Amino acid sequence: MASTVHFIALVTIAVAVVYRATTWREDRRTPAGRALSLTMVHLFIVYLLGWAPFYWLVYDVLGQVPSLPQVIQHIAWMAMSFHAHLFVIRVSAPAGHLRRRLRFGRALFATALLLLLIGYVIGPLRLGLPIVGPSGTRDPGVLVYDLIWETHNIVVLVDVLLVRWRSRTIERTFLRVGVRFMGAGCLIWLVMLIHKVAYQTIVSLGHTLPYEENGVHGIQFLFSAPGVCLLVIGMTIPSWGPRVARYRRRLLAYHQLTPLWEALRPVGTATPVVALRDRNSRLRHRVIGIRDALIGPLRNHLSDTTLHLAREQALRSGLTEGDAQAVAEAAVIAAAVAAHTSGKPATADAGRPPDLRRAQDFDSETAWLVKVSRAYRRSPIVRAWSDGLRPGHPR
């Protein structure tokens, strides 16, 4: 069970690393982006060397030096924690504390790395162990070696949680969500490391526990699996989260534009979209088609007087300025469509078309037309203008 979970986690991390590689050009320009990418790379190395077939392959390739692949794995684990620490510091720590936090993280990593190599010499290398087994060992040198890298990671994870807890300065939505996921993953791994320290300490004192801490039959995967899931989501969601949100927003916008789009069909601007298979293309087609109708067939039926009267009526009903403008534009369109389909002549103020709101970019333009479309479908003011009723003029 544990080996299967480990392999699934390894594949998941590999996919995440490949995905993250697609944003490397953007990431390398910022220290936080580089730190996040390096965190994922080292996480992959940790899990790759934790996979038994690969571990023993590396062990043979390196000349069967005692526990050397495991040392590399533990260094990668420390490096992963170090870069995750740098990332969280750079995106969360207040500007006044940034340099001090970065110096602390770098000094801690450098010190722990030196101590780890010393611990390796007096522990696994001295004993000639090919690997420190899942049930631990009673040798004090091996215990010292394990406590060095585990203590480093515990201190780093605690500081990550403290930095994140004390700082609420992240403005980007999905970056903030990603750091929260990473914080949850760090919390689970912190529990795992504390358990690991307790297990190895008990074993080194001569006691035997009824279960293995890691390996094929170990319980470590109960902590590592959910921790990895949260970490991978946290490290990748700043990249794919906005894309998914934009896709969902545009998908909703396409359907929310339907009332306005259907209302303009009698105008004759709706063209077949059989060849447009992409959702973005169809949304763009709708937005452009709506605007084309307003500057084309409906232009001479758009009344500036109607816009002002409808907006005043909407404001009197208690709507905000933005909502009132959307209702007013929807009323202008409704009145223009009714006039066009009934064959009425152009409005008296056709020479000065109303000032309809326009946005600078496609997403903002779409969002505004969605607001107008909702008003077109829901507002009683719009229905009144569509039926030919004006404020103060009963039928």
ABEGO torsion letter per residue (X at the ends): XAAAAAAAAAAAAAAAAAAAAAAAAAAAABAAAAAAAAAAAAAAAAAAAABAAAAAAAAAAAGGBBGAAAAAAAAAAAAAAAAAAAAAAAAABBAAAAAAAAAAAAAAAAAAAAAAAAAAAABAAAAGBABBBAAEBABAAAAAAAAAAAAAAAAAAAAAAAAAAABAABABAAAAAAAAAAAAAAAAAAAAAAAAAAAAAAAAAGBBBABBABEAABAAAAAAAAAAAAAAAAAAAAAAAAAAAAAAAAAAAAAAAAAAAAAAAAAGABBBAAABABAAAAAAAAAAAAAAAAABAAAAABBAAAAAAAAAAAAAAGBBAAAAAAAAAAAAAAAAAAAAAAGBBBBAAAABBBBBBBBABAAAAAAAAAAAAAAAAABAAAAAAAAGBBBGBBX
